[in-house]
Every structure is written in structure tokens, then in C-alpha cells.
Amino acid sequence: MGQFFFNKYVVIYGTCSNLCYLDDIKAPSQPKCIARIHLYSDMWKHFDRGLYKFLIRYIYVPIRKSNRCFGKLFASFLCFTFVFMWHGIQMNIFIWALLNFIGIVIEDIGTSIGKSKQYYKMQNTYLSSRNTKRLHCILASPLLAMSAISNFYFLGGQDIGNIFTQKIIHGKFIILILVFYFLYSTFCLLCIERLYICYLIFYKYCVLIFIIKIYTYYFLLKISIFSNLKYNSCIINKSRLR
């Protein structure tokens, strides 16, 4: 669903960019593929670049300069309030904008902690550079899951988003762990080992497709057995009535 939305934006922005290029006008670059993005800040920077530049220039920077105490938080809040009103005052748009705002705030808190002296001391003592990146990927996996759910609200509507939210909240713990594991290994490790992860993605998807096929065959077999039993019971009941 997200990839189709990305392809739509590539066609629309690509057409407008080429028309601007004919008139020697520098248009914003085309959106970055969402399969290569795992952070909220990168999604807003590299997907709709024109909207991002507008928000930074006319809302974020002026508000942050005027209010030094809570300028950053308040400016982000006003940016996503504008995004909510721009895309449509609806409940699913509100949930999408709210989840994005929460994700940006959590990511900003994590960035601030990562710049502290205590964190640098612990990182240099206990973690190598590669394990540090792996730790960052583990911490970013829940944010990537929340980003996906917010996009389900935006693209599929409130009912579709509620289904996935209920599955995450009320689902089995092992399923949640598997989801985070696939998010970690498939997307977040792209920033560490690009060649290795290509083989890993191929392997993971082959295993996932195999599991889906097994569950599909099991479900179809269960339906066929149930329908046969129901058919046989109907025949037995008719014979008894005769």
C-alpha cells in the first residue's frame, strides 16, 4: 500500500519536475523510496520535500526563534497541526498526524540522549561502532512499526488502522517479537551491512512466503474438511427424515 502511494508521488512529482526543468526552474527532488527509510525525521525530510521545506521555512524556524523554552516542541506541534488541517480534518488524518508527532518527539528525545556525555562514555566502554548501530536499529524498530500503523490510518482509513492497532495491542507476544525482528533485520540493518542484508532480505522473504503458503493450505484444508462434514451431516439428516 505504501509502495503504490510512493509510485503515485514519483509520477506526479516527476512530471512536475520535468516541466519545471524545461522552464529553468529548480523544483524539489523526487521522494526517496520508503523501503530505505526507517526514521520519522527521514520520512518527512525525503518524501514530500516541498512540504517539508515549507514547514521548516514558514512555521518551524519562526516559532522556534520566538519561543526559546519550548520552541522546538511547540514548533513541531504547530507543524503537524498544519499538516492535519492541510490533508483534511478527519479522524484518521488526526490519528496519523498525532502518531507522527509522537514519533518525532520520541526520536528527538533519543537523539538528545545520544549526544550526552554519559551516553558517549557508555558507548565507548561497552559497545563497538557496529554494535552501536545495531542498538540504534533495535530502538528504532518500534518507531518503524508505529510509522507503518500511522500510514495504515492515512491510506486505509480509521477501520483499517484500528484492525492493525488491535492486533498489536491484543495479539500474541511472540507475534509482536517476530514483527519487530523482521523490521529490525529487513529495514533497519540497511544502514549497516548493505550487501549482507540483501541476501538476508531474500532469505527472510523466502521463509515468510513459505510460512504463508503453509498457513494458506492449512486454512483451505480446514475449510474443505468442514464443508465436507457439513455436507455429509446434511445427507445423513435427510436420510433419517425419509
C-alpha positions in Angstrom: 0.0 0.0 0.0 2.8 2.4 0.9 4.8 1.5 -2.2 1.8 2.2 -4.5 1.4 5.6 -2.8 5.2 6.2 -3.3 4.9 5.3 -7.0 2.0 7.7 -7.4 4.1 10.5 -5.9 7.1 9.7 -8.1 4.9 10.0 -11.2 3.2 13.2 -10.1 6.4 14.9 -8.8 8.5 13.6 -11.7 6.1 15.1 -14.3 6.1 18.5 -12.5 9.9 18.4 -12.0 10.4 17.8 -15.8 8.0 20.7 -16.7 9.9 23.0 -14.3 13.2 21.9 -15.7 12.0 23.0 -19.2 11.5 26.5 -17.8 14.8 26.5 -15.9 13.0 26.3 -12.5 14.6 24.3 -9.8 11.9 22.1 -8.3 12.2 19.9 -5.1 13.7 16.5 -5.7 11.6 13.4 -6.1 10.7 11.4 -3.0 13.0 8.8 -1.6 11.9 5.2 -1.7 10.1 4.4 1.6 11.7 0.9 1.7 15.0 2.6 2.5 13.6 4.8 5.3 13.3 3.7 8.9 13.1 7.0 10.9 10.3 9.6 11.1 12.6 12.5 10.5 14.0 10.9 7.3 10.5 10.2 6.1 9.4 13.8 6.4 12.7 15.1 5.0 12.9 12.9 1.9 9.4 12.0 0.9 7.4 15.2 0.4 10.4 17.6 0.2 8.3 20.6 -0.9 6.0 20.4 2.1 9.0 19.8 4.4 10.7 23.0 3.1 7.5 25.0 3.5 7.0 23.8 7.1 10.6 24.5 8.1 10.8 27.9 6.5 7.4 29.4 7.5 6.4 27.6 10.7 9.2 25.7 12.4 12.0 28.2 12.3 10.0 31.3 13.1 8.2 29.6 16.1 11.4 28.1 17.4 13.2 31.5 17.4 10.3 33.3 19.1 10.0 30.8 22.0 13.3 29.5 23.4 12.0 27.4 26.3 9.6 25.1 24.5 10.2 26.4 21.0 11.2 23.1 19.4 8.3 21.1 20.8 5.8 23.8 20.2 7.0 24.4 16.6 6.8 20.7 15.9 3.2 20.6 17.3 2.2 23.6 15.1 3.8 21.9 12.0 1.7 18.7 12.5 -1.4 20.8 13.3 -0.9 22.4 9.9 -0.3 19.0 8.3 -3.6 17.7 9.8 -5.6 20.7 8.5 -3.9 20.6 5.1 -4.6 16.9 4.5 -8.2 17.1 5.8 -9.9 17.4 9.1 -10.9 13.8 9.6 -10.3 11.3 12.5 -7.9 9.0 10.6 -5.9 12.1 9.5 -5.8 13.3 13.1 -4.5 9.9 14.3 -1.9 9.8 11.5 -0.6 13.3 12.4 -0.7 12.6 16.1 1.3 9.3 15.7 3.8 11.1 13.5 4.2 13.9 16.1 4.7 11.4 18.9 7.3 9.5 16.8 9.2 12.7 16.0 9.2 13.7 19.7 10.5 10.2 20.8 13.2 10.3 18.1 14.3 13.8 19.2 14.5 12.6 22.8 16.6 9.7 21.7 18.9 12.0 19.7 19.3 14.3 22.7 20.3 11.3 24.9 22.7 10.1 22.3 24.5 13.4 22.3 25.0 13.4 26.1 28.4 12.8 27.7 27.2 9.8 29.8 25.9 8.0 26.7 29.2 8.6 24.9 31.1 7.2 27.9 28.9 4.1 28.0 29.2 3.6 24.2 33.0 3.9 24.1 33.2 1.5 27.1 30.8 -1.3 26.2 29.9 -1.1 22.5 31.8 -1.2 19.2 30.8 1.0 16.3 28.8 -1.8 14.6 27.1 -2.9 17.8 26.2 0.8 18.4 24.4 0.9 15.1 22.7 -2.4 15.9 21.5 -0.9 19.2 20.1 2.1 17.3 18.3 -0.2 14.9 16.7 -2.1 17.8 15.5 1.1 19.4 14.2 2.3 16.0 12.2 -0.8 15.2 9.1 0.1 17.4 9.1 3.5 15.8 9.1 1.9 12.4 6.1 -0.2 13.4 4.3 2.9 14.7 5.1 4.7 11.4 3.6 1.8 9.4 0.4 1.8 11.6 0.1 5.6 11.1 0.3 5.1 7.4 -2.4 2.5 7.6 -4.6 5.1 9.2 -3.7 7.6 6.5 -4.0 5.3 3.4 -6.6 2.8 4.5 -8.8 4.8 6.9 -9.7 4.5 10.5 -11.2 1.0 10.4 -8.1 -0.5 8.8 -5.8 1.3 11.2 -7.9 0.1 14.2 -7.5 -3.5 13.0 -3.7 -3.3 13.0 -3.6 -1.4 16.3 -5.8 -4.1 18.0 -3.6 -6.8 16.5 -0.5 -5.1 18.0 -2.1 -4.5 21.4 -4.1 -7.6 21.9 -2.1 -10.0 19.8 0.3 -12.7 21.0 3.6 -11.6 22.4 5.6 -14.0 20.1 3.9 -12.4 17.1 4.9 -9.0 18.3 8.5 -10.1 18.8 8.6 -11.6 15.2 7.2 -8.4 13.8 10.0 -6.3 15.5 12.6 -8.9 14.4 11.6 -8.6 10.8 11.5 -4.8 11.0 15.0 -4.8 12.6 16.6 -7.3 10.2 14.9 -6.2 7.0 14.8 -2.5 7.2 17.0 -1.1 10.0 20.1 -3.0 9.2 20.2 -1.4 5.7 22.3 1.3 7.3 25.0 -1.2 8.5 25.6 -4.0 6.1 24.1 -3.3 2.7 25.4 -6.3 0.8 24.8 -8.8 3.6 21.3 -7.5 4.2 20.4 -8.1 0.5 20.9 -11.8 1.0 19.3 -11.7 4.4 16.2 -10.0 3.0 15.9 -12.6 0.2 16.2 -15.4 2.8 13.7 -13.9 5.2 11.1 -13.3 2.4 11.5 -16.8 1.1 10.9 -18.2 4.6 8.0 -15.8 5.1 6.4 -16.8 1.8 6.8 -20.5 2.7 5.1 -19.9 6.1 2.3 -18.0 4.4 1.8 -20.8 1.9 1.6 -23.4 4.7 -1.0 -21.4 6.6 -3.0 -20.9 3.4 -3.0 -24.6 2.6 -3.9 -25.4 6.2 -6.8 -22.9 6.1 -8.1 -24.2 2.8 -7.8 -27.8 4.0 -9.7 -26.9 7.2 -12.5 -25.2 5.2 -12.8 -28.1 2.8 -12.9 -30.6 5.7 -15.5 -28.5 7.5 -17.7 -28.2 4.3 -17.4 -31.9 3.7 -18.5 -32.7 7.2 -21.4 -30.3 6.9 -22.4 -31.8 3.6 -22.3 -35.3 5.0 -24.3 -34.3 8.1 -27.0 -32.8 5.8 -27.2 -36.0 3.8 -27.5 -38.1 7.0 -30.2 -35.9 8.4 -32.1 -36.1 5.1 -31.9 -39.9 5.1 -33.1 -40.1 8.6 -36.1 -37.9 7.8 -37.0 -40.2 4.9 
